[in-house]
């Protein structure tokens, strides 16, 4: 890539789910690299707080469960270059085994992660730069299932296959996915320490990642103009063990 291609200067980056965790780290890193950043989430208070923490970013509310909200969001923000989707609402139903499964709640578990992502792509593609990119978010459970989490495994796998299909369908816009492992967000830090250590103990890099380390994966996929249809693990080597 040329030096110019390695920069986000004067690019417009939209981060849905950008008010905390990985999403906020993506927004912060993109801005540090010269991008104009738009942060979006479903709660206005969270959007306002994130914009206060990241001067010069702008914020908008979007409800990925409501297609009209998604459509209005993209109409309001106008043209942009890169879209990162880190929003997720796994809920407890994503971590319940089949015997206790409530099918209505199970379907709802896909509303944000899968159907919301697809709604964002449907409406965002109308105003994205043809040389731009879309980066979705899966998760390590797609490749390393654990007991009582079949829906989380299915949701992560669905996102990865969606990214591959969209990469063909939307070319030359590039579509990829990041597959995070244990990322030390505020939510993850609420886990009991022994449980957290059990997750990372077998990894080649036996620790959780910082949100900034995860964010670097998203920004790489924005920058590299010859990568599409790929799943980038940021998991400390979790796919290997």
N, C-alpha and C positions, 0 to 999 in steps of 0.2 A: 504494500500500500504506500501511496505517497504520503509525505508529511501532512499535507492538507487533509487527506482522508482520515488521518489518525486524530483529528480534532473534532470536538463538538461545538467549536466556536460558531456562533450565529445560527446554530441549529435549534429547533424547538422540540423539546422532549416532554411528553405527557406521561405522568406516572399515576396510574389508577391504583389506589391503595398506598399512596405516598405519604400518609400522615404519620406513620410509625414503622419501626422494624426495618425489614429489608427495603420496603418501598421508599421510606424517607432517606435511607442511605443511598439508594439509587439516585434520588432527586439531588441530594447534596453533592454526590460525586459528579453527576452530569453538569451541575452548575459550576463546580470547581473547574471543569474542563471547558467552560465557556458557553454552555448551553443556556437558552432561555427555558425555564422550567415551569410547567403547569402541574400542580399537585391536586389530586382529586380523591374524594372519599365520600362515604354516605352521610357523615355527620358534620354539619357546618362548624360546630365548635372545634372538632379535631382539625378540620381544614384551616381554620383561623389560627389555631395554636401552631400548626406546622409552618404556616407562612411567617408567623412571628419569629420562629426559630431559624428560618431560611430567608433572610432578606433578599429582595428582588425576585423571588418566586411569586407566582400568582396561584390562586386556589379557586376551585369550583366544586360544587356538590354534585355527586352522581349516585344514583341508586341502580346498581346493576341488576336488581330484580325487576326493574320497571323499564321496559324498552322505550317508552316515551321519554323518560328521564335521560336515558342514554342518548337518544336522538337529539334532544335539546342540548345536552352537554357538548356534543361535537359540533352542532350548528353554532353554538356560542363561542367556542374557542377558535374556530377557523382552521387555517392550514397549519400543519406541523410535520415534523420529520421522523420522529421515533415515538413509539408507544410501548410502555412497559406495564404489564398487568401483574401486580402482586397481591391484589385484594383477595381475601378468602374468608369464608365463614363456615369453617368445618363443623362446628357444633359437636355436641356429645354423640349425636346419632352416627357420626362418621366413625366412631370407635366403639361400636356395639356389635357383638356377634349375631349370626343369623337367627338364632333361636329367640332373641329378644327384639328382633328388628321390627320397627314400625315403618311400613312401606311408604306411608304418606310423608313421614319425616325424612325417610331416606331419599325420596325424590327431591324434597326441598333442599337436601344437602348439596345437590348439584346446581342449585339456582345461581349462586354467585360464581363458584369456581369454574364451572363449565358453560352453562347457558349465559351467564353474565359476560364471560369472556367472549363468547361467540357474538353476543349483541354488540359489544364494544368493537369487535372486528367489523361486523356488518356495517355499522354506522361510521366508524373511524376511517375505513378504507376510502370513503368519499372525499376526504380532505387530507390524506397523507401524501407526502412527497413520493413520487414513483420510485425514487432511489432510497426510500426510507426503510424502516424495519418495525416489526412487531415482536415483542418478546413476552411469552407466556410463562407461567410458573407451575411446575409439577411438584414432585417431592420424592424423597428416597423410598417411601413405602411402595411406590410403583415398582420398585426393583427388589426391595427387601421387605416383603410383607411380614407383619407381626400378627399374633393371635388377636382376635376381636377387632380387627380393623380392615375388613374386606372392602368397605366403601371408600375409605381413604386410599387404598391401593388402586381401586378401580378409577377413582377421580383423577389421580395422578397419571395413570396410564392413558386415560381418555384425553387429557390435555396434551400429552406428548404426541399421540396419534393425530390429534387435531392440528397441532403445529406442522406436522409433516404434510398432512393433506392441504392445509392452507398455503404452505410454501409452494406447492405446485399450482394451486388455483389462483393465487394472487400475484405470482411473479410478474414483474421484477421486484415488487415489494418483498422483502425478505421476512420470513417468519421462523422463529426458533423458540426454544424453551430452556429455561434454567431449571435444574433439578437440585434444589438445596438439600443438604443434610441437616445436621443439628446446628442451627444458627442461634446465637445467644441474644435473642430479642428479649424484650421485657417479659413477654408471655412465656418464653422457654425458661427463663430464669425462675419462674414460679414452680417449676418441677422440683420434686425432692432431689437433693443432691445425689443420693445413691442411685436413683433411677436415671438421672442424667449421665452419671459415670458409667452405668451399665450400657447405655447406648453407644458411648464413644470408646469404651475400653479396647475393643477389638480393631479399631480403625488403624491404618498405617500412621495417620496423624491423630493420635488419641485425645482429641479435644473438640469442643465446639468452635465454630467459626464466628467471627464478629460480623455484624451486619455489613460493615464496609467491605469485608472480604467477599461476601455474597454479592454485593452491589457491583464489584469489579467484573463479575461474570456477565451481568446485564449490559454494562457499558462496553465490554469487549464485543458482544454481539451487535451492538449499535455501530461500532466502529469498523468492524471487518466486513467490507462490502462484498466478500466472496463466500460468505457462510450463510446457508439457509437450509431449513428442514432438519436442523440438528438439535440434539438435547445435550446441554452442557452441565455435567455434574459438578457441583461445588460441595463436596461431601467428605473431604478428608480421606478419600480412597475407599469410600463405602461400597462402591460397586465391585471392589476386588475381594471382599471378604464376606 
